[in-house]
């Protein structure tokens, strides 16, 4: 499936019309088209979907039509019916906000919200159609709308990179533009240039802890807080805590993404009309909502990989028997950390597990202790078998927690031997671990 986006610069019936011309893509000539995206669609008609973006300002001469409604979605059919005579093939109509004064009508909106609205539509289409190509055609449209389309496309690329982080690229992204169409030169063929484009995304959190205090109203703050905990547990190398605290299912996170996208499209489409002014409210900060969408994309990817490696019963295994050294090596050192390109974390965790194994093996009394019951890790390193050093009044040391892949000697309980030495956290560690993780800015 190929998705093609283009901004409409005019409607039929005005003083100027788009000419019927021939386009060329490579060696292929596409005859008798007005709109370049329509010509591109014709190359793969059964596997392409064109989305035409209509700025509401195209109706500035028909203020009564704008007054009749109060939401951009209500105008989609109006635009589609008019633009249909320009198009030879099917297309989707998507109406966007406008800025500035057109004749006697002033449109008051925020550029950032135009970007967010377009980006959200792209995310919605991506989730619905699972395209292998996305093309943004900038051959038509006013500068402000083309600029917003390109900026939205850039953020959308980053969103897709995070949503599929660690996968081979399955979607290809392109910018397209035609040669300048000159009036009076209708007989010539105009080339459409198609250029590949891309974006880089890194395993970093788009949100940080202070952001949680100032997110757009209605956003699921608890879910995003859990994202920061899960992300930081991976990034700062405390994998056992993921077993202990759990994570949100990828299907739930997909539903949350769809819900946020739906809300953005709804809230950014509402407008009010008074005395020749069309005004769009600013329901939320674009940067913050963009970072919410990017964070949900990354969390969904993390969750899917955790589900793949940990299995459905990871919580039960952890509570009943603890997690073995063998599993931590296979799941994190050889698996998850490689998928997220966290090679240093893999090295440090492997080294920590080996240090623990050697410490236990060195002392027969310690081996005997761990073979009988869960006991703090500390005796393996101190030789002191009493519980005094990790008593009820013990205060964990955050620096040790972070330096030893979460294996703070008194927080971790161990049971077993060799590669089957199993671990779990002591009861009541949540406040300490979460404060330790969340007091670190994961974007540093």
C-alpha positions as CSV (number, residue, x, y, z in Angstrom):
1,X,0.0,0.0,0.0
2,X,1.2,3.5,-1.0
3,X,-0.1,6.5,0.8
4,X,0.2,9.9,-1.0
5,X,-0.5,13.3,0.6
6,X,-0.9,16.6,-1.2
7,X,-2.2,20.0,-0.3
8,X,-4.9,21.5,-2.6
9,X,-4.1,25.1,-3.7
10,X,-7.4,25.9,-5.4
11,X,-10.9,24.6,-6.1
12,X,-12.6,24.3,-9.4
13,X,-14.7,27.2,-10.5
14,X,-12.2,30.0,-9.6
15,X,-10.5,32.4,-11.9
16,X,-7.7,29.8,-12.5
17,X,-7.9,26.1,-13.0
18,X,-5.3,23.4,-12.8
19,X,-4.3,22.5,-16.4
20,X,-4.8,19.1,-17.9
21,X,-1.2,18.0,-18.6
22,X,1.1,15.0,-19.0
23,X,3.5,14.0,-16.3
24,X,6.6,11.9,-16.5
25,X,8.0,9.6,-13.8
26,X,11.2,8.1,-14.9
27,X,10.6,6.7,-18.4
28,X,6.8,6.4,-17.9
29,X,4.5,9.1,-19.2
30,X,1.2,9.6,-17.4
31,X,-1.3,11.4,-19.6
32,X,-4.1,13.9,-19.0
33,X,-3.9,14.6,-15.3
34,X,-4.5,17.9,-13.4
35,X,-3.1,16.8,-10.0
36,X,0.4,15.2,-9.7
37,X,-0.7,12.9,-6.8
38,X,-3.5,11.6,-9.0
39,X,-0.9,10.8,-11.7
40,X,1.3,9.0,-9.1
41,X,-1.7,7.0,-7.9
42,X,-2.4,5.8,-11.5
43,X,1.0,4.0,-11.5
44,X,-0.3,1.6,-8.9
45,X,-4.1,2.2,-8.9
46,X,-5.1,-0.8,-6.9
47,X,-2.4,-0.3,-4.2
48,X,-2.4,3.5,-3.7
49,X,-4.4,5.9,-1.6
50,X,-4.4,9.6,-2.1
51,X,-5.2,12.0,0.7
52,X,-5.9,15.6,-0.4
53,X,-5.5,18.2,2.3
54,X,-7.9,21.1,2.0
55,X,-7.1,24.3,3.9
56,X,-10.4,25.7,5.1
57,X,-9.4,29.1,3.6
58,X,-10.2,27.8,0.2
59,X,-13.8,28.6,1.1
60,X,-13.2,32.2,2.1
61,X,-15.5,33.5,-0.7
62,X,-18.3,31.3,0.6
63,X,-18.4,32.3,4.2
64,X,-22.0,30.9,4.6
65,X,-20.7,27.4,4.0
66,X,-18.0,27.9,6.7
67,X,-20.6,29.4,9.1
68,X,-23.0,26.4,8.6
69,X,-20.6,24.0,10.4
70,X,-18.3,24.1,13.4
71,X,-15.9,21.3,12.7
72,X,-13.5,20.7,9.8
73,X,-14.7,17.1,9.5
74,X,-18.1,18.4,8.5
75,X,-16.5,20.1,5.5
76,X,-14.8,17.0,4.1
77,X,-17.7,16.0,1.9
78,X,-18.1,19.5,0.6
79,X,-14.5,19.7,-0.5
80,X,-14.5,16.2,-1.9
81,X,-17.6,16.8,-4.1
82,X,-16.0,20.0,-5.6
83,X,-12.5,18.6,-6.1
84,X,-13.8,15.5,-7.7
85,X,-13.7,17.1,-11.2
86,X,-10.0,17.6,-10.8
87,X,-9.3,13.9,-10.1
88,X,-9.4,10.9,-12.3
89,X,-9.2,8.4,-9.4
90,X,-10.5,8.1,-5.9
91,X,-9.2,10.2,-3.0
92,X,-9.7,11.0,0.6
93,X,-10.6,14.5,1.7
94,X,-9.0,15.9,4.9
95,X,-9.6,19.5,5.9
96,X,-6.9,21.5,7.9
97,X,-6.9,24.8,9.7
98,X,-5.8,28.0,8.0
99,X,-4.0,31.1,9.1
100,X,-4.2,34.7,8.0
101,X,-6.6,37.0,6.2
102,X,-8.2,36.0,2.9
103,X,-10.4,38.8,1.4
104,X,-12.7,39.9,4.2
105,X,-12.3,36.7,6.2
106,X,-9.7,36.2,8.9
107,X,-8.6,32.7,10.0
108,X,-7.0,32.5,13.4
109,X,-5.2,29.3,14.1
110,X,-1.8,28.1,15.4
111,X,0.8,26.8,13.0
112,X,1.9,24.1,15.4
113,X,-1.6,22.7,15.7
114,X,-1.8,22.5,11.9
115,X,1.4,20.4,12.0
116,X,0.0,18.2,14.8
117,X,-3.3,17.7,13.0
118,X,-1.6,16.5,9.8
119,X,0.8,14.3,11.8
120,X,-2.1,12.7,13.6
121,X,-3.9,12.0,10.4
122,X,-0.7,10.3,9.0
123,X,-0.5,8.1,12.2
124,X,-4.1,7.1,11.9
125,X,-3.6,6.2,8.2
126,X,-0.4,4.3,9.0
127,X,-2.2,2.2,11.7
128,X,-5.2,1.5,9.4
129,X,-3.5,0.7,6.1
130,X,0.0,-0.5,7.1
131,X,1.7,1.1,4.1
132,X,5.0,0.1,2.7
133,X,5.4,3.6,1.0
134,X,4.5,7.1,2.1
135,X,4.8,10.0,-0.3
136,X,4.4,13.7,0.4
137,X,3.8,15.6,-2.8
138,X,4.5,19.3,-2.4
139,X,3.7,20.4,-6.0
140,X,0.7,22.5,-5.0
141,X,-0.5,24.6,-2.0
142,X,0.4,27.8,-0.2
143,X,3.8,28.0,1.5
144,X,2.4,27.8,5.0
145,X,0.4,24.7,4.3
146,X,3.3,23.0,2.4
147,X,5.6,23.9,5.3
148,X,3.2,22.4,7.8
149,X,2.9,19.2,5.7
150,X,6.7,18.8,5.5
151,X,7.1,19.4,9.3
152,X,4.3,17.0,10.1
153,X,6.0,14.4,7.8
154,X,9.3,14.8,9.7
155,X,7.7,14.1,13.1
156,X,5.6,11.3,11.6
157,X,8.9,9.7,10.3
158,X,10.3,9.8,13.8
159,X,7.1,8.4,15.2
160,X,7.3,5.4,12.8
161,X,11.0,4.9,13.7
162,X,10.1,4.6,17.4
163,X,7.0,2.5,16.7
164,X,9.2,0.0,14.8
165,X,12.5,0.6,16.7
166,X,15.0,-2.2,16.1
167,X,13.2,-3.6,13.0
168,X,14.5,-3.5,9.5
169,X,12.9,-0.6,7.6
170,X,9.6,-1.9,6.2
171,X,8.3,1.5,5.1
172,X,9.9,3.8,2.6
173,X,9.4,7.5,2.7
174,X,9.5,10.0,-0.2
175,X,9.0,13.6,-1.1
176,X,7.6,14.3,-4.6
177,X,7.4,17.6,-6.6
178,X,6.7,18.4,-10.2
179,X,8.4,20.8,-12.4
180,X,6.8,24.3,-12.6
181,X,3.7,24.1,-14.7
182,X,3.6,27.2,-16.9
183,X,0.4,28.6,-18.4
184,X,0.5,28.4,-22.2
185,X,2.9,25.4,-22.2
186,X,0.2,22.7,-21.9
187,X,1.7,20.7,-24.6
188,X,4.9,19.8,-22.8
189,X,5.4,16.9,-20.3
190,X,6.2,17.8,-16.7
191,X,8.5,15.6,-14.8
192,X,7.7,14.5,-11.2
193,X,10.8,14.2,-9.1
194,X,10.6,11.6,-6.3
195,X,13.3,11.8,-3.6
196,X,13.8,9.3,-0.7
197,X,13.8,10.8,2.7
198,X,14.3,9.5,6.3
199,X,14.8,10.4,9.9
200,X,16.9,9.0,12.7
201,X,15.5,8.0,16.1
202,X,17.4,6.9,19.1
203,X,16.6,4.9,22.2
204,X,15.8,8.0,24.3
205,X,12.6,9.0,26.0
206,X,10.7,11.9,24.4
207,X,9.3,12.7,27.8
208,X,11.2,13.4,31.1
209,X,10.0,13.3,34.6
210,X,9.1,17.0,35.0
211,X,6.9,16.7,31.9
212,X,4.5,14.4,33.9
213,X,3.4,17.4,35.9
214,X,2.4,19.4,32.9
215,X,0.8,17.1,30.3
216,X,-2.2,18.0,28.2
217,X,-5.5,17.5,30.1
218,X,-7.0,14.1,29.6
219,X,-3.7,12.3,28.9
220,X,-3.1,9.1,30.8
221,X,-0.4,10.3,33.2
222,X,-0.2,7.0,35.1
223,X,0.4,5.1,31.9
224,X,3.2,7.5,30.9
225,X,4.7,7.3,34.3
226,X,4.9,3.5,33.9
227,X,6.5,4.1,30.5
228,X,9.3,6.2,32.1
229,X,9.8,3.4,34.7
230,X,10.0,0.7,32.1
231,X,12.1,2.7,29.7
232,X,14.6,3.8,32.5
233,X,14.7,0.2,33.8
234,X,16.1,-0.8,30.4
235,X,18.1,2.3,29.7
236,X,19.8,2.4,33.2
237,X,20.1,-1.4,33.3
238,X,17.8,-2.6,36.1
239,X,16.0,-5.4,34.2
240,X,14.8,-7.5,37.2
241,X,12.5,-4.6,38.2
242,X,10.5,-5.1,34.9
243,X,9.6,-8.6,36.2
244,X,8.8,-7.1,39.6
245,X,6.6,-4.1,38.5
246,X,5.3,-5.3,35.1
247,X,4.5,-3.3,32.0
248,X,1.4,-2.4,29.9
249,X,0.3,-4.8,27.2
250,X,1.1,-3.7,23.6
251,X,-2.6,-4.1,22.6
252,X,-3.6,-1.6,25.3
253,X,-0.9,0.8,24.2
254,X,-2.1,0.6,20.6
255,X,-5.6,1.4,21.8
256,X,-4.2,4.4,23.7
257,X,-2.4,5.7,20.6
258,X,-5.6,5.5,18.6
259,X,-7.5,7.2,21.4
260,X,-5.0,10.1,21.6
261,X,-4.9,10.5,17.8
262,X,-8.7,10.5,17.7
263,X,-8.8,13.2,20.3
264,X,-6.3,15.4,18.5
265,X,-8.2,15.1,15.2
266,X,-11.4,16.0,17.1
267,X,-10.1,18.9,19.2
268,X,-8.0,20.5,16.5
269,X,-11.0,20.5,14.0
270,X,-13.4,22.6,16.1
271,X,-13.8,26.3,15.2
272,X,-16.1,29.2,16.0
273,X,-17.3,32.0,13.6
274,X,-18.1,35.6,14.5
275,X,-18.0,38.8,12.4
276,X,-15.9,37.5,9.6
277,X,-13.5,35.7,11.9
278,X,-13.0,31.9,11.9
279,X,-11.2,31.0,15.1
280,X,-9.6,27.7,16.1
281,X,-9.0,27.1,19.9
282,X,-5.7,25.9,21.1
283,X,-6.7,22.9,23.2
284,X,-3.2,21.7,24.0
285,X,0.5,22.4,23.5
286,X,1.8,20.9,20.2
287,X,5.2,20.0,21.6
288,X,3.8,18.2,24.6
289,X,1.2,16.3,22.7
290,X,3.8,15.3,20.1
291,X,6.0,14.0,22.8
292,X,3.1,12.0,24.2
293,X,2.5,10.4,20.8
294,X,6.2,9.7,20.4
295,X,6.5,8.2,23.9
296,X,3.5,5.9,23.3
297,X,5.0,4.7,20.0
298,X,8.3,3.8,21.8
299,X,6.4,2.2,24.8
300,X,4.3,0.1,22.4
301,X,7.5,-1.2,20.7
302,X,9.2,-1.9,24.1
303,X,6.1,-3.7,25.3
304,X,5.9,-5.9,22.2
305,X,9.5,-6.9,22.5
306,X,9.2,-7.6,26.3
307,X,6.1,-9.7,25.6
308,X,8.0,-11.7,22.9
309,X,10.9,-12.5,25.3
310,X,9.3,-12.7,28.7
311,X,6.1,-14.5,27.9
312,X,2.7,-14.2,29.4
313,X,3.6,-15.8,32.7
314,X,6.6,-13.7,33.6
315,X,4.9,-12.3,36.7
316,X,3.9,-15.6,38.1
317,X,7.4,-17.1,37.5
318,X,8.9,-14.1,39.3
319,X,6.7,-14.3,42.3
320,X,6.7,-18.1,42.7
321,X,10.4,-19.0,41.9
322,X,12.3,-15.8,41.0
323,X,14.1,-15.3,37.7
324,X,17.1,-17.4,37.0
325,X,20.5,-16.1,36.0
326,X,20.2,-18.2,32.9
327,X,16.9,-16.5,31.9
328,X,18.4,-13.0,32.5
329,X,21.3,-13.9,30.2
330,X,19.1,-15.3,27.4
331,X,16.4,-12.7,27.6
332,X,18.3,-9.5,28.2
333,X,22.0,-10.0,27.5
334,X,21.5,-12.0,24.3
335,X,18.0,-10.8,23.4
336,X,16.4,-7.5,24.4
337,X,19.5,-5.4,24.8
338,X,20.7,-6.5,21.4
339,X,17.4,-5.6,19.8
340,X,17.6,-2.1,21.3
341,X,21.3,-1.7,20.5
342,X,22.2,-1.5,24.2
343,X,25.4,-3.4,23.9
344,X,27.1,-1.8,26.9
345,X,24.1,-2.7,29.1
346,X,24.5,-6.3,27.9
347,X,28.1,-6.3,28.8
348,X,27.6,-4.8,32.2
349,X,24.7,-7.1,33.1
350,X,26.6,-10.1,31.9
351,X,29.6,-9.0,34.0
352,X,27.4,-8.4,37.1
353,X,25.8,-11.9,36.8
354,X,29.2,-13.5,36.5
355,X,30.5,-11.7,39.6
356,X,27.5,-12.9,41.5
357,X,28.0,-16.5,40.3
358,X,31.6,-16.5,41.2
359,X,31.0,-15.0,44.7
360,X,28.5,-17.7,45.5
361,X,30.7,-20.5,44.2
362,X,33.7,-19.3,46.3
363,X,32.0,-19.9,49.6
364,X,30.5,-23.4,50.4
365,X,28.6,-22.0,53.4
366,X,27.0,-19.4,51.2
367,X,26.1,-22.0,48.5
368,X,24.4,-24.0,51.2
369,X,22.5,-21.0,52.5
370,X,21.1,-20.1,49.0
371,X,20.2,-23.8,48.3
372,X,17.8,-23.7,51.3
373,X,16.0,-20.4,51.0
374,X,15.8,-16.9,49.5
375,X,18.4,-14.8,51.2
376,X,19.9,-11.4,50.5
377,X,22.9,-11.3,48.1
378,X,25.1,-9.5,50.6
379,X,26.5,-12.7,52.3
380,X,28.0,-13.8,49.0
381,X,30.2,-10.8,49.0
382,X,30.8,-10.3,52.7
383,X,30.8,-13.9,54.0
384,X,28.6,-12.7,56.8
385,X,25.6,-15.2,56.9
386,X,23.6,-13.1,59.4
387,X,20.7,-10.9,58.4
388,X,21.9,-8.0,60.4
389,X,23.7,-6.3,57.6
390,X,20.4,-6.2,55.6
391,X,18.0,-5.8,58.5
392,X,14.7,-4.0,58.6
393,X,16.3,-0.7,59.3
394,X,18.7,-1.0,56.3
395,X,18.6,1.9,53.8
396,X,19.4,0.9,50.2
397,X,22.1,2.9,48.4
398,X,21.0,4.4,45.1
399,X,24.5,4.6,43.7
400,X,25.0,0.8,44.3
401,X,21.6,0.1,42.7
402,X,22.6,1.9,39.5
403,X,26.2,0.7,39.4
404,X,25.3,-3.0,39.7
405,X,22.4,-3.3,37.1
406,X,19.8,-3.1,39.9
407,X,21.5,-5.9,42.0
408,X,21.9,-3.8,45.2
409,X,23.2,-6.4,47.6
410,X,20.5,-6.0,50.3
411,X,17.5,-5.4,47.9
412,X,18.0,-8.6,46.0
413,X,17.1,-12.0,47.3
414,X,18.8,-15.1,45.8
415,X,18.0,-18.8,45.9
416,X,19.6,-21.8,44.1
417,X,23.0,-22.3,42.5
418,X,25.0,-21.8,39.3
419,X,23.0,-20.7,36.3
420,X,19.8,-21.6,38.2
421,X,20.5,-19.1,40.9
422,X,17.2,-17.2,41.0
423,X,16.5,-13.6,42.0
424,X,13.7,-11.4,43.2
425,X,13.4,-8.1,45.1
426,X,12.6,-7.9,48.7
427,X,9.1,-6.8,49.6
428,X,8.5,-3.0,49.8
429,X,11.2,-1.9,47.4
430,X,8.9,0.0,45.0
431,X,9.3,3.5,46.5
432,X,13.1,3.3,46.6
433,X,13.5,1.8,43.1
434,X,11.0,4.2,41.5
435,X,12.5,7.2,43.1
436,X,15.9,6.1,42.1
437,X,14.9,5.6,38.5
438,X,12.6,8.6,38.1
439,X,15.1,11.0,39.7
440,X,17.3,10.4,36.7
441,X,16.3,12.3,33.6
442,X,16.1,9.5,31.0
443,X,16.8,12.0,28.1
444,X,19.8,13.4,30.1
